[in-house]
Amino acid sequence: MESLVSDFSGNVLRVNSVEEQTAYRSAIARIITNIMRDHDQTMVEIAEKIDISVGTISNAANKKTDLQAVYLKRLAEHYGPATLDPYAALCGGRVVPIDAEDVDAMVPLAASVHRLAVAQASGSEGGAAITHRELLGMVPDLHAAQRAISSLLARAERVAA
């Protein structure tokens, strides 16, 4: 007699789906907290900019719910594509603008190199080793340098195409 059980496993829940959802929600929470820190915005202001309820943005920031793709798109439109880097990092990437601006990359690059040099100076808090406090102090400069480099790369790739 033929088995009534199909070999098709298309309807089986993935074993790691809970871990994936947890990682996704953590990435979205990081996006929101980064916006609040980097742009000095409250959840109310973020919600108004992307036309979403404060409750939804608060729940996403507190990892209680998923945030729909349309709202991620709006966050990137208002705060820049690199805002979505924590989400892109889930698959080992980051978001780079397609149409890069003509930016003066020297200032953000020099600022980040200066911060690095100060942190690794022998008289610094950690000496040659960078402390957590020093590293956290570099974050805004490192983000600015990353945006400048991404912009330069995008421009160079357009020229090469």
Secondary structure, DSSP 8 states (H G I E B T S, - for coil): ---SS-S--TT---TTHHHHHHHHHHHHHHHHHHHHHHTT--HHHHHHHHT--HHHHHHHHTTSS---HHHHHHHHHHH-GGGGHHHHGGGT-----SS------HHHHHHHHHHHHHHHSTTSTTTTS--HHHHHHHHHHHHHHHHHHHHHHHHHHHHH-
